Amino acid sequence: MDDDPIFREVQRFRQPWLWALLGGIALLMVVSGPISWVGLIVIVPVAGLVYSLRLQTEVRVDGVYFKMWPLHRSFRRITWMEIEHYESKQYKPLREFGGWGIRWAPGKMAYNVSGSQGIWIERTDGRSVLLGSQHAEEFVKAIDEATQ
């Protein structure tokens, strides 16, 4: 079937430092005096959203698919005809994009969850996309296989 991916990766925000930060903020609100119910009402849904976020990337016969669920309900697709160049790339998330998640800089977008590896895709319209990956070399090999 054509919808079966050649490559598939699902990444989640599970970094210990992130959960220590969120837990520390909640603990600080409880310990620092009268409980800030408004603060807790904000931090709990934020933690729930961060916990539910996941970056899904796939290589299929007709292109590269990605979505950051639950922010994207359906996959975004980059067809082979839209791709001018692609490569595995080591990058600095904080320096180049200001962090993790869905990040924008002039002429380029980044979708990343953790780490500093990804696939850099230059599109024919001049825009570029970086898709973070824990298996960047496998991702590139899957694109090579799909485009031959």
C-alpha positions in Angstrom: 0.0 0.0 0.0 1.3 3.5 -0.9 0.5 5.0 2.5 2.8 2.6 4.4 5.8 4.6 5.4 9.4 3.7 4.4 10.5 5.5 7.6 8.6 6.5 10.6 9.7 8.3 13.8 7.6 9.5 16.8 9.3 11.8 19.3 8.0 13.2 22.6 9.0 15.8 25.1 10.4 13.6 27.8 13.5 15.4 28.9 14.1 15.2 32.6 15.2 18.8 32.9 11.8 20.0 31.4 9.8 18.0 33.9 12.0 19.1 36.8 11.4 22.7 35.7 7.6 22.4 35.5 7.6 20.4 38.8 9.8 23.0 40.4 7.5 25.8 39.4 4.4 24.0 40.7 6.3 23.2 44.0 7.4 26.8 44.3 3.7 27.9 44.0 2.6 25.5 46.7 5.5 26.2 49.2 5.9 30.0 48.8 2.9 30.9 50.8 -0.8 30.7 50.1 -1.4 28.3 47.3 -1.7 30.1 44.0 -4.6 28.4 42.5 -4.5 30.5 39.4 -0.9 29.5 38.9 -1.7 25.8 39.4 -4.7 26.1 37.1 -2.2 27.4 34.4 0.7 25.0 35.1 -1.3 21.8 35.0 -2.8 22.3 31.5 0.6 23.5 30.2 2.2 20.3 31.6 -0.6 18.3 30.0 0.0 19.9 26.7 3.7 19.4 26.8 3.2 15.8 27.8 0.8 15.2 24.9 3.0 16.9 22.2 4.6 14.6 19.7 6.5 15.1 16.5 5.7 12.4 13.9 7.8 12.2 10.8 7.3 9.8 7.9 8.9 9.1 4.5 6.4 7.7 2.0 6.7 7.0 -1.7 5.2 10.5 -2.5 7.1 12.7 0.0 8.0 13.6 3.5 5.2 13.9 6.0 5.3 15.5 9.4 3.0 16.8 12.2 3.3 18.1 15.7 0.2 16.6 17.3 -2.1 18.0 18.9 -1.2 21.3 17.2 -1.5 19.7 13.7 -4.4 17.4 13.3 -3.3 16.1 9.9 0.1 15.6 8.3 1.9 18.3 6.4 3.5 17.0 3.2 6.5 18.0 1.2 6.5 16.3 -2.2 9.6 15.2 -4.0 9.1 17.9 -6.6 9.2 20.6 -3.9 12.5 19.4 -2.5 15.6 21.0 -4.1 18.1 19.6 -1.6 18.1 17.6 1.7 20.8 16.5 4.1 21.4 15.2 7.6 22.4 18.1 9.7 23.8 18.8 13.2 22.4 22.1 14.5 22.2 24.2 17.6 18.5 24.5 18.6 18.9 27.4 21.0 21.3 29.4 18.8 19.7 28.8 15.4 16.0 28.6 16.3 15.6 29.8 19.9 14.7 26.4 21.3 12.6 23.4 20.6 9.0 22.9 19.3 7.7 24.6 16.2 10.2 27.4 15.6 10.3 30.1 12.9 13.1 32.2 11.6 13.1 34.2 8.4 12.8 31.8 5.4 13.0 28.7 7.6 11.0 26.6 10.0 12.1 24.0 12.5 10.0 21.2 14.0 12.1 19.6 16.8 11.6 17.9 20.1 15.0 17.1 21.5 18.6 16.7 20.5 20.6 18.5 17.9 20.3 16.3 14.8 17.8 16.6 12.0 17.0 16.6 8.3 17.5 20.0 6.5 15.2 20.3 3.5 15.6 23.2 1.1 12.5 23.7 -1.0 12.2 24.9 -4.5 10.3 28.0 -3.4 13.3 29.2 -1.3 11.9 28.2 2.1 13.7 25.6 4.3 12.5 23.2 6.9 14.4 21.4 9.6 12.8 18.2 11.0 14.5 17.1 14.2 15.3 13.4 14.3 17.0 11.0 16.7 17.7 8.8 13.6 18.8 11.3 11.0 20.9 8.9 8.9 18.1 6.4 8.6 15.8 9.3 7.7 18.1 10.3 4.8 18.5 6.7 3.7 14.7 6.4 3.5 14.5 9.6 1.4 17.2 8.3 -0.9 15.3 5.0 -1.3 12.0 6.7 -1.9 13.4 9.1 -4.6 15.2 6.4 -6.7 
